[in-house]
């Protein structure tokens, strides 16, 4: 397995990261509720492994959850 030192860089100490935006596909926003615990445990494991840099649900300008997900990852 490679280390962070093996990852491609942009130079000047910058690290190459990937941004993923996940949007629901027609299901009700509450459809994830039964799987939310598994989802959060998976994200916690990615964070422990150094893969997940940050994540969260984007909000509207009024402060409402969009039911989307935003993830910033280190990947090979």
LOFI-938611 format. One record per atom (N, C-alpha, C, O, CB): residue number from 0; z, y, x negated. Coordinates in Angstrom, 1 decimal, always signed. Atoms other than C-alpha are relative to their C-alpha. Glycine has a CB too. Layout:
@nr:NUM; zz:Z; yy:Y; xx:X
...
END
This chain:
@nr:0; zz:+0.0; yy:-1.2; xx:-0.8
@nr:0; zz:+0.0; yy:+0.0; xx:+0.0
@nr:0; zz:+0.0; yy:+1.2; xx:-0.9
@nr:0; zz:+0.7; yy:+1.3; xx:-1.9
@nr:0; zz:+1.2; yy:+0.0; xx:+1.0
@nr:1; zz:+0.1; yy:-1.3; xx:+0.8
@nr:1; zz:-0.8; yy:+3.5; xx:-1.3
@nr:1; zz:+1.2; yy:+0.8; xx:+0.3
@nr:1; zz:+1.9; yy:+0.7; xx:+1.3
@nr:1; zz:-1.3; yy:+0.7; xx:+0.3
@nr:2; zz:-1.1; yy:-1.0; xx:-0.1
@nr:2; zz:+1.7; yy:+6.2; xx:-1.8
@nr:2; zz:-0.5; yy:+1.3; xx:+0.4
@nr:2; zz:-1.8; yy:+1.5; xx:+0.4
@nr:2; zz:+0.9; yy:+0.1; xx:-1.3
@nr:3; zz:+0.4; yy:-1.3; xx:-0.3
@nr:3; zz:+1.6; yy:+9.8; xx:-0.8
@nr:3; zz:-0.8; yy:+0.6; xx:-1.2
@nr:3; zz:-1.7; yy:+1.4; xx:-1.0
@nr:3; zz:+1.1; yy:+0.9; xx:+0.4
@nr:4; zz:+0.7; yy:-0.6; xx:+1.2
@nr:4; zz:+0.5; yy:+10.6; xx:-4.4
@nr:4; zz:-1.5; yy:-0.5; xx:+0.0
@nr:4; zz:-2.3; yy:+0.2; xx:-0.6
@nr:4; zz:+0.7; yy:-0.4; xx:-1.2
@nr:5; zz:+1.3; yy:+0.6; xx:+0.0
@nr:5; zz:-2.6; yy:+8.4; xx:-3.8
@nr:5; zz:-0.9; yy:+0.6; xx:+1.1
@nr:5; zz:-2.1; yy:+0.4; xx:+1.1
@nr:5; zz:+0.0; yy:-1.5; xx:+0.2
@nr:6; zz:+0.8; yy:-0.6; xx:-1.1
@nr:6; zz:-3.7; yy:+10.4; xx:-0.7
@nr:6; zz:-0.9; yy:+1.1; xx:-0.5
@nr:6; zz:-0.6; yy:+1.8; xx:-1.5
@nr:6; zz:+1.0; yy:+0.5; xx:+1.1
@nr:7; zz:+0.9; yy:-1.1; xx:+0.4
@nr:7; zz:-6.6; yy:+12.8; xx:-0.9
@nr:7; zz:+0.7; yy:+1.3; xx:+0.2
@nr:7; zz:+1.4; yy:+1.5; xx:+1.2
@nr:7; zz:-1.4; yy:-0.1; xx:+0.8
@nr:8; zz:-0.6; yy:-1.4; xx:-0.1
@nr:8; zz:-5.6; yy:+16.4; xx:-1.4
@nr:8; zz:-1.1; yy:+1.0; xx:+0.0
@nr:8; zz:-2.2; yy:+0.7; xx:-0.4
@nr:8; zz:+1.0; yy:+0.3; xx:-1.1
@nr:9; zz:+1.0; yy:-1.1; xx:+0.0
@nr:9; zz:-7.3; yy:+19.7; xx:-0.9
@nr:9; zz:+0.2; yy:+0.9; xx:-1.2
@nr:9; zz:-0.5; yy:+1.9; xx:-1.3
@nr:9; zz:+0.2; yy:+0.8; xx:+1.3
@nr:10; zz:-0.2; yy:-0.8; xx:+1.2
@nr:10; zz:-6.0; yy:+21.0; xx:-4.2
@nr:10; zz:+1.1; yy:+1.1; xx:+0.3
@nr:10; zz:+1.4; yy:+1.4; xx:+1.5
@nr:10; zz:-1.3; yy:+0.7; xx:-0.4
@nr:11; zz:-1.0; yy:-1.0; xx:-0.1
@nr:11; zz:-3.3; yy:+23.6; xx:-4.8
@nr:11; zz:+1.2; yy:-0.4; xx:+0.8
@nr:11; zz:+1.9; yy:+0.4; xx:+1.4
@nr:11; zz:-0.6; yy:+1.2; xx:+0.7
@nr:12; zz:-1.2; yy:+0.6; xx:-0.7
@nr:12; zz:-0.6; yy:+21.3; xx:-3.4
@nr:12; zz:-0.2; yy:-0.2; xx:+1.5
@nr:12; zz:+0.7; yy:-0.6; xx:+2.2
@nr:12; zz:+1.1; yy:+0.9; xx:-0.2
@nr:13; zz:+0.3; yy:+0.2; xx:-1.4
@nr:13; zz:-2.3; yy:+21.0; xx:+0.0
@nr:13; zz:-0.2; yy:-1.5; xx:+0.3
@nr:13; zz:-0.8; yy:-2.2; xx:-0.6
@nr:13; zz:-1.2; yy:+0.8; xx:+0.5
@nr:14; zz:+0.2; yy:+1.4; xx:-0.4
@nr:14; zz:-2.2; yy:+17.6; xx:+1.8
@nr:14; zz:-0.9; yy:-0.1; xx:+1.2
@nr:14; zz:-0.9; yy:+0.7; xx:+2.1
@nr:14; zz:+1.4; yy:-0.6; xx:+0.3
@nr:15; zz:+0.9; yy:+0.3; xx:-1.1
@nr:15; zz:-4.9; yy:+16.2; xx:+4.0
@nr:15; zz:+0.7; yy:-0.6; xx:+1.2
@nr:15; zz:+1.3; yy:-1.7; xx:+1.0
@nr:15; zz:-1.2; yy:-0.8; xx:-0.4
@nr:16; zz:-0.7; yy:+0.6; xx:-1.1
@nr:16; zz:-3.5; yy:+15.6; xx:+7.5
@nr:16; zz:-1.0; yy:-0.1; xx:+1.2
@nr:16; zz:-2.0; yy:+0.6; xx:+1.2
@nr:16; zz:+1.2; yy:+0.9; xx:+0.5
@nr:17; zz:+0.9; yy:+0.2; xx:-1.1
@nr:17; zz:-5.1; yy:+14.5; xx:+10.8
@nr:17; zz:+0.8; yy:+0.5; xx:+1.3
@nr:17; zz:+2.0; yy:+0.1; xx:+1.4
@nr:17; zz:-0.4; yy:-1.4; xx:+0.1
@nr:18; zz:-0.6; yy:-0.4; xx:-1.3
@nr:18; zz:-4.4; yy:+16.1; xx:+14.2
@nr:18; zz:-0.7; yy:-0.7; xx:+1.1
@nr:18; zz:-1.9; yy:-0.8; xx:+1.2
@nr:18; zz:-0.2; yy:+1.6; xx:+0.2
@nr:19; zz:+0.5; yy:+0.8; xx:-1.1
@nr:19; zz:-4.8; yy:+14.0; xx:+17.3
@nr:19; zz:+0.6; yy:+0.7; xx:+1.3
@nr:19; zz:+1.8; yy:+0.9; xx:+1.4
@nr:19; zz:+0.4; yy:-1.5; xx:-0.1
@nr:20; zz:-0.4; yy:-0.5; xx:-1.4
@nr:20; zz:-4.7; yy:+15.4; xx:+20.9
@nr:20; zz:-0.3; yy:-1.1; xx:+1.0
@nr:20; zz:-1.5; yy:-1.6; xx:+1.1
@nr:20; zz:-0.8; yy:+1.3; xx:+0.4
@nr:21; zz:+0.1; yy:+1.1; xx:-1.0
@nr:21; zz:-4.1; yy:+12.7; xx:+23.5
@nr:21; zz:+0.1; yy:+0.6; xx:+1.4
@nr:21; zz:+1.1; yy:+1.4; xx:+1.7
@nr:21; zz:+1.0; yy:-1.1; xx:-0.2
@nr:22; zz:+0.0; yy:-0.5; xx:-1.4
@nr:22; zz:-4.9; yy:+13.5; xx:+27.2
@nr:22; zz:+0.0; yy:-1.1; xx:+1.0
@nr:22; zz:-0.6; yy:-2.1; xx:+0.7
@nr:22; zz:-1.1; yy:+1.0; xx:+0.2
@nr:23; zz:+0.0; yy:+1.1; xx:-1.0
@nr:23; zz:-4.1; yy:+11.4; xx:+30.3
@nr:23; zz:-1.4; yy:-0.1; xx:+0.6
@nr:23; zz:-2.2; yy:+0.8; xx:+0.6
@nr:23; zz:+1.0; yy:+0.4; xx:+1.1
@nr:24; zz:+1.3; yy:+0.3; xx:-0.6
@nr:24; zz:-7.1; yy:+9.7; xx:+31.9
@nr:24; zz:+0.1; yy:-0.3; xx:+1.4
@nr:24; zz:-0.2; yy:-1.4; xx:+1.8
@nr:24; zz:-0.7; yy:-1.1; xx:-0.8
@nr:25; zz:+0.0; yy:+0.2; xx:-1.4
@nr:25; zz:-6.6; yy:+10.1; xx:+35.6
@nr:25; zz:+1.2; yy:-0.6; xx:+0.6
@nr:25; zz:+1.4; yy:-0.6; xx:+1.8
@nr:25; zz:-1.1; yy:-0.8; xx:+0.3
@nr:26; zz:-1.3; yy:+0.5; xx:-0.5
@nr:26; zz:-3.2; yy:+8.5; xx:+35.9
@nr:26; zz:+0.9; yy:+1.1; xx:+0.3
@nr:26; zz:+0.9; yy:+2.2; xx:-0.3
@nr:26; zz:+0.6; yy:-1.0; xx:-1.0
@nr:27; zz:-1.0; yy:-1.0; xx:-0.3
@nr:27; zz:-0.3; yy:+10.4; xx:+37.4
@nr:27; zz:+0.8; yy:+0.2; xx:-1.3
@nr:27; zz:+1.0; yy:-0.8; xx:-2.1
@nr:27; zz:+0.9; yy:-0.5; xx:+1.2
@nr:28; zz:-0.9; yy:-0.2; xx:+1.2
@nr:28; zz:+1.9; yy:+12.0; xx:+34.7
@nr:28; zz:+1.2; yy:-0.9; xx:-0.1
@nr:28; zz:+1.6; yy:-1.2; xx:-1.2
@nr:28; zz:+0.5; yy:+1.5; xx:+0.0
@nr:29; zz:-1.2; yy:+0.9; xx:+0.1
@nr:29; zz:+4.8; yy:+9.7; xx:+35.6
@nr:29; zz:-0.4; yy:-1.4; xx:-0.3
@nr:29; zz:+0.5; yy:-2.2; xx:-0.5
@nr:29; zz:+0.7; yy:+0.0; xx:+1.4
@nr:30; zz:+0.4; yy:+1.4; xx:+0.3
@nr:30; zz:+2.7; yy:+6.6; xx:+34.8
@nr:30; zz:+0.5; yy:-0.4; xx:-1.3
@nr:30; zz:+0.7; yy:-1.6; xx:-1.6
@nr:30; zz:-1.5; yy:-0.1; xx:+0.0
@nr:31; zz:-0.5; yy:+0.4; xx:+1.3
@nr:31; zz:+4.0; yy:+6.7; xx:+31.2
@nr:31; zz:+1.5; yy:-0.3; xx:+0.1
@nr:31; zz:+2.1; yy:-0.9; xx:-0.9
@nr:31; zz:-0.2; yy:+1.1; xx:-1.0
@nr:32; zz:-1.5; yy:+0.2; xx:-0.1
@nr:32; zz:+7.7; yy:+6.7; xx:+32.4
@nr:32; zz:+0.5; yy:-1.4; xx:-0.4
@nr:32; zz:+1.4; yy:-1.5; xx:-1.1
@nr:32; zz:+0.5; yy:+0.4; xx:+1.3
@nr:33; zz:-0.5; yy:+1.3; xx:+0.4
@nr:33; zz:+8.1; yy:+2.9; xx:+32.2
@nr:33; zz:-0.1; yy:-0.4; xx:-1.4
@nr:33; zz:+0.6; yy:-1.2; xx:-1.9
@nr:33; zz:-0.7; yy:-1.0; xx:+0.9
@nr:34; zz:+0.3; yy:+0.4; xx:+1.4
@nr:34; zz:+6.7; yy:+2.8; xx:+28.7
@nr:34; zz:+0.5; yy:+1.1; xx:-1.0
@nr:34; zz:+0.3; yy:+1.0; xx:-2.2
@nr:34; zz:-1.4; yy:-0.2; xx:-0.2
@nr:35; zz:-0.4; yy:-1.2; xx:+0.8
@nr:35; zz:+8.3; yy:+6.1; xx:+27.4
@nr:35; zz:+0.9; yy:-0.5; xx:-1.2
@nr:35; zz:+0.8; yy:+0.0; xx:-2.3
@nr:35; zz:+0.7; yy:+1.0; xx:+0.8
@nr:36; zz:-0.9; yy:+0.5; xx:+1.0
@nr:36; zz:+11.1; yy:+4.3; xx:+25.5
@nr:36; zz:-0.8; yy:-0.7; xx:-1.2
@nr:36; zz:-0.5; yy:-0.4; xx:-2.3
@nr:36; zz:+1.0; yy:-1.0; xx:+0.5
@nr:37; zz:+0.8; yy:+0.6; xx:+1.1
@nr:37; zz:+8.6; yy:+2.1; xx:+23.6
@nr:37; zz:-0.8; yy:+1.0; xx:-0.8
@nr:37; zz:-0.9; yy:+0.9; xx:-2.0
@nr:37; zz:-1.0; yy:-1.1; xx:+0.7
@nr:38; zz:+0.8; yy:-1.0; xx:+0.6
@nr:38; zz:+6.4; yy:+5.1; xx:+22.9
@nr:38; zz:+0.8; yy:+0.8; xx:-1.0
@nr:38; zz:+0.4; yy:+1.0; xx:-2.1
@nr:38; zz:-0.6; yy:+1.0; xx:+1.1
@nr:39; zz:-0.9; yy:-0.8; xx:+0.9
@nr:39; zz:+9.3; yy:+7.1; xx:+21.4
@nr:39; zz:+0.5; yy:-0.8; xx:-1.2
@nr:39; zz:+0.6; yy:-0.3; xx:-2.3
@nr:39; zz:+1.2; yy:+0.5; xx:+0.8
@nr:40; zz:-0.4; yy:+0.9; xx:+1.1
@nr:40; zz:+10.5; yy:+4.1; xx:+19.3
@nr:40; zz:-1.2; yy:-0.2; xx:-1.0
@nr:40; zz:-1.0; yy:-0.1; xx:-2.2
@nr:40; zz:+0.4; yy:-1.4; xx:+0.5
@nr:41; zz:+1.2; yy:+0.1; xx:+0.8
@nr:41; zz:+6.9; yy:+3.7; xx:+18.0
@nr:41; zz:-0.2; yy:+1.3; xx:-0.8
@nr:41; zz:-0.4; yy:+1.2; xx:-2.0
@nr:41; zz:-1.3; yy:-0.2; xx:+0.8
@nr:42; zz:+0.1; yy:-1.3; xx:+0.7
@nr:42; zz:+6.8; yy:+7.4; xx:+17.1
@nr:42; zz:+1.1; yy:+0.1; xx:-1.1
@nr:42; zz:+0.8; yy:+0.6; xx:-2.2
@nr:42; zz:+0.0; yy:+1.2; xx:+0.9
@nr:43; zz:-1.1; yy:+0.0; xx:+1.0
@nr:43; zz:+10.2; yy:+7.1; xx:+15.4
@nr:43; zz:-0.3; yy:-0.8; xx:-1.2
@nr:43; zz:+0.0; yy:-0.5; xx:-2.4
@nr:43; zz:+1.3; yy:-0.4; xx:+0.7
@nr:44; zz:+0.4; yy:+0.9; xx:+1.1
@nr:44; zz:+8.9; yy:+4.2; xx:+13.3
@nr:44; zz:-1.1; yy:+0.6; xx:-0.9
@nr:44; zz:-1.0; yy:+0.6; xx:-2.1
@nr:44; zz:-0.4; yy:-1.4; xx:+0.5
@nr:45; zz:+1.0; yy:-0.7; xx:+0.8
@nr:45; zz:+5.8; yy:+6.2; xx:+12.3
@nr:45; zz:+0.6; yy:+1.1; xx:-0.9
@nr:45; zz:+0.2; yy:+1.3; xx:-2.0
@nr:45; zz:-1.1; yy:+0.5; xx:+0.9
@nr:46; zz:-0.7; yy:-1.0; xx:+0.7
@nr:46; zz:+8.1; yy:+9.0; xx:+11.3
@nr:46; zz:+0.7; yy:-0.6; xx:-1.2
@nr:46; zz:+0.7; yy:+0.0; xx:-2.3
@nr:46; zz:+0.9; yy:+0.8; xx:+0.9
@nr:47; zz:-0.7; yy:+0.6; xx:+1.1
@nr:47; zz:+10.3; yy:+6.7; xx:+9.2
@nr:47; zz:-0.9; yy:-0.5; xx:-1.1
@nr:47; zz:-0.5; yy:-0.5; xx:-2.3
@nr:47; zz:+0.8; yy:-1.2; xx:+0.6
@nr:48; zz:+1.0; yy:+0.5; xx:+1.0
@nr:48; zz:+7.2; yy:+5.3; xx:+7.5
@nr:48; zz:-0.7; yy:+1.1; xx:-0.7
@nr:48; zz:-1.5; yy:+0.8; xx:-1.6
@nr:48; zz:-1.0; yy:-0.9; xx:+0.7
@nr:49; zz:+0.6; yy:-1.2; xx:+0.7
@nr:49; zz:+6.2; yy:+8.8; xx:+6.5
@nr:49; zz:-1.5; yy:+0.3; xx:+0.5
@nr:49; zz:-2.2; yy:+1.0; xx:-0.1
@nr:49; zz:-0.1; yy:-0.3; xx:-1.5
@nr:50; zz:+1.4; yy:-0.2; xx:-0.6
@nr:50; zz:+3.0; yy:+8.6; xx:+8.7
@nr:50; zz:+0.0; yy:+1.2; xx:+0.9
@nr:50; zz:-0.9; yy:+2.0; xx:+0.9
@nr:50; zz:-0.5; yy:-1.3; xx:+0.7
@nr:51; zz:+0.0; yy:-1.0; xx:-1.0
@nr:51; zz:+4.0; yy:+10.9; xx:+11.5
@nr:51; zz:+0.7; yy:+1.2; xx:-0.6
@nr:51; zz:+1.8; yy:+1.2; xx:-1.0
@nr:51; zz:+0.8; yy:-0.5; xx:+1.3
@nr:52; zz:-0.5; yy:-1.2; xx:+0.5
@nr:52; zz:+4.5; yy:+14.5; xx:+10.4
@nr:52; zz:+0.7; yy:+0.8; xx:+1.1
@nr:52; zz:+1.8; yy:+1.3; xx:+0.9
@nr:52; zz:-1.1; yy:+0.9; xx:-0.6
@nr:53; zz:-0.6; yy:-0.7; xx:-1.2
@nr:53; zz:+5.2; yy:+16.0; xx:+13.8
@nr:53; zz:-0.8; yy:-0.4; xx:+1.3
@nr:53; zz:-1.9; yy:-0.9; xx:+1.2
@nr:53; zz:+0.0; yy:+1.5; xx:-0.1
@nr:54; zz:+0.6; yy:+0.4; xx:-1.3
@nr:54; zz:+4.5; yy:+15.3; xx:+17.5
@nr:54; zz:+0.7; yy:+0.7; xx:+1.1
@nr:54; zz:+1.8; yy:+1.2; xx:+0.9
@nr:54; zz:-0.1; yy:-1.5; xx:+0.2
@nr:55; zz:-0.7; yy:-0.6; xx:-1.2
@nr:55; zz:+5.2; yy:+16.6; xx:+20.9
@nr:55; zz:-1.0; yy:+0.2; xx:+1.1
@nr:55; zz:-2.2; yy:+0.2; xx:+0.9
@nr:55; zz:+0.7; yy:+1.3; xx:-0.3
@nr:56; zz:+0.8; yy:-0.3; xx:-1.1
@nr:56; zz:+3.9; yy:+17.4; xx:+24.3
@nr:56; zz:-0.3; yy:+1.5; xx:+0.1
@nr:56; zz:+0.6; yy:+2.3; xx:+0.1
@nr:56; zz:+0.6; yy:-0.5; xx:+1.4
@nr:57; zz:+0.3; yy:-1.5; xx:-0.1
@nr:57; zz:+2.0; yy:+20.8; xx:+24.4
@nr:57; zz:+0.5; yy:+0.5; xx:+1.4
@nr:57; zz:+0.5; yy:-0.3; xx:+2.4
@nr:57; zz:-1.5; yy:+0.2; xx:-0.2
@nr:58; zz:-0.4; yy:-0.6; xx:-1.2
@nr:58; zz:+3.2; yy:+23.1; xx:+27.1
@nr:58; zz:-1.0; yy:+1.1; xx:+0.5
@nr:58; zz:-1.8; yy:+1.6; xx:-0.4
@nr:58; zz:+1.4; yy:+0.7; xx:-0.1
@nr:59; zz:+0.8; yy:-1.1; xx:-0.5
@nr:59; zz:+1.3; yy:+25.6; xx:+29.3
@nr:59; zz:+0.7; yy:+1.3; xx:-0.3
@nr:59; zz:+1.8; yy:+1.3; xx:-0.8
@nr:59; zz:-0.2; yy:-0.2; xx:+1.6
@nr:60; zz:-0.6; yy:-1.3; xx:+0.3
@nr:60; zz:+1.9; yy:+29.3; xx:+28.9
@nr:60; zz:+1.2; yy:+0.3; xx:+0.9
@nr:60; zz:+2.0; yy:+1.1; xx:+0.6
@nr:60; zz:-1.1; yy:+1.1; xx:+0.2
@nr:61; zz:-1.1; yy:-0.2; xx:-0.9
@nr:61; zz:+4.3; yy:+29.0; xx:+31.8
@nr:61; zz:+1.2; yy:-0.9; xx:-0.4
@nr:61; zz:+2.2; yy:-0.9; xx:+0.3
@nr:61; zz:-0.4; yy:-0.3; xx:+1.4
@nr:62; zz:-1.1; yy:+0.8; xx:+0.5
@nr:62; zz:+6.4; yy:+26.4; xx:+29.9
@nr:62; zz:+0.0; yy:-1.4; xx:+0.6
@nr:62; zz:+0.9; yy:-2.2; xx:+0.5
@nr:62; zz:+1.2; yy:+0.6; xx:+0.2
@nr:63; zz:+0.0; yy:+1.3; xx:-0.6
@nr:63; zz:+5.3; yy:+23.3; xx:+31.9
@nr:63; zz:-0.7; yy:-1.0; xx:-1.0
@nr:63; zz:-1.6; yy:-0.7; xx:-1.7
@nr:63; zz:-0.9; yy:+0.1; xx:+1.3
@nr:64; zz:+0.6; yy:+1.0; xx:+0.8
@nr:64; zz:+4.5; yy:+20.0; xx:+30.2
@nr:64; zz:-1.4; yy:-0.3; xx:+0.5
@nr:64; zz:-1.6; yy:-0.4; xx:+1.7
@nr:64; zz:+0.9; yy:-1.3; xx:+0.1
@nr:65; zz:+1.4; yy:+0.3; xx:-0.3
@nr:65; zz:+0.8; yy:+19.2; xx:+30.1
@nr:65; zz:-0.3; yy:-1.4; xx:+0.2
@nr:65; zz:-1.4; yy:-1.8; xx:+0.6
@nr:65; zz:-0.9; yy:+0.6; xx:-1.0
@nr:66; zz:+0.2; yy:+1.5; xx:+0.0
@nr:66; zz:+1.2; yy:+15.4; xx:+30.0
@nr:66; zz:-0.9; yy:-0.4; xx:-1.1
@nr:66; zz:-1.2; yy:-1.6; xx:-1.1
@nr:66; zz:-0.5; yy:-0.4; xx:+1.4
@nr:67; zz:+0.8; yy:+0.4; xx:+1.2
@nr:67; zz:-0.8; yy:+15.5; xx:+26.8
@nr:67; zz:+0.9; yy:-0.2; xx:-1.1
@nr:67; zz:+2.1; yy:+0.1; xx:-1.0
@nr:67; zz:-1.1; yy:+1.2; xx:-0.3
@nr:68; zz:-0.8; yy:+0.2; xx:+1.2
@nr:68; zz:+0.4; yy:+14.6; xx:+23.4
@nr:68; zz:-0.8; yy:+0.5; xx:-1.2
@nr:68; zz:-2.0; yy:+0.5; xx:-1.3
@nr:68; zz:+0.3; yy:-1.5; xx:-0.2
@nr:69; zz:+0.6; yy:-0.6; xx:+1.3
@nr:69; zz:-0.2; yy:+16.3; xx:+20.0
@nr:69; zz:+0.7; yy:-0.8; xx:-1.1
@nr:69; zz:+1.9; yy:-0.8; xx:-1.2
@nr:69; zz:+0.2; yy:+1.5; xx:-0.1
@nr:70; zz:-0.6; yy:+0.8; xx:+1.1
@nr:70; zz:+0.3; yy:+14.2; xx:+16.8
@nr:70; zz:-0.7; yy:+0.5; xx:-1.3
@nr:70; zz:-1.9; yy:+0.7; xx:-1.3
@nr:70; zz:-0.3; yy:-1.5; xx:+0.2
@nr:71; zz:+0.5; yy:-0.3; xx:+1.3
@nr:71; zz:-0.1; yy:+15.2; xx:+13.2
@nr:71; zz:+0.4; yy:-1.2; xx:-0.9
@nr:71; zz:+1.6; yy:-1.5; xx:-1.1
@nr:71; zz:+0.6; yy:+1.4; xx:-0.6
@nr:72; zz:-0.2; yy:+1.2; xx:+0.8
@nr:72; zz:-0.5; yy:+12.2; xx:+10.9
@nr:72; zz:-0.5; yy:+0.1; xx:-1.4
@nr:72; zz:-1.5; yy:+0.8; xx:-1.7
@nr:72; zz:-0.7; yy:-1.2; xx:+0.7
@nr:73; zz:+0.6; yy:+0.3; xx:+1.3
@nr:73; zz:-1.0; yy:+11.2; xx:+7.3
@nr:73; zz:-0.7; yy:-1.3; xx:+0.2
@nr:73; zz:-0.1; yy:-2.2; xx:+0.7
@nr:73; zz:+1.2; yy:+0.0; xx:-1.2
@nr:74; zz:+0.7; yy:+1.3; xx:-0.1
@nr:74; zz:-3.6; yy:+8.5; xx:+7.1
@nr:74; zz:-1.0; yy:-0.1; xx:-1.2
@nr:74; zz:-1.4; yy:+0.8; xx:-1.8
@nr:74; zz:-0.8; yy:+0.0; xx:+1.3
@nr:75; zz:+0.9; yy:+0.3; xx:+1.1
@nr:75; zz:-5.8; yy:+6.8; xx:+4.6
@nr:75; zz:-1.4; yy:+0.0; xx:+0.5
@nr:75; zz:-2.4; yy:-0.2; xx:-0.3
@nr:75; zz:+0.3; yy:-1.3; xx:-0.7
END
